């Protein structure tokens, strides 16, 4: 799991210099300190034959901690996907779709009306999110400008110079 998360998020660099890499102990401490109700909002996809980790998702909702702290505030009727990753060797095999399906079922079972996530512009997974029914949430010019500045200052351009700047919030109504 640590390899998967470092592969997915380690390409982002704080202040353009230091990668967002964590150790097994760092991940374990973070997850083990979460309340049991939050631990139940995460799942790991494992290949049944090789036992290799193929994907991972962690959600949160109102009243539970969020990682990274302060990046989002959940409404009472909302379930937020705080991290989702699919291993390079598993991409294009439906793992991301299955993880999103699990998220939707879990949110519905908990009576939530809205499923949300944040994603950096330029991330190819945006197409998957759109096919799954997520729509970009309007941020407004000031918030959008602020988001671009924060992402560029702290992460640089993780998807290259030709990609769009900043990040977007996406949401899916659960009817």
Secondary structure, 3 states (H helix, E strand, C coil): CHHHHHHHHCCCEECCCEECCCCHHHHHHHHHCCCHHHHCCEEEEECCCCCCEEEEEEEEECCCCCCCCCCCCCCCCEEEEEEEEECHHHCCCCHHHHHHHHHHHHHHHCCCCEEEEEEECCCCHHHHHHHCCCEECCCCHHHHHHHHHHHHHHHCCCCCCCCCCCEEEEEEECC
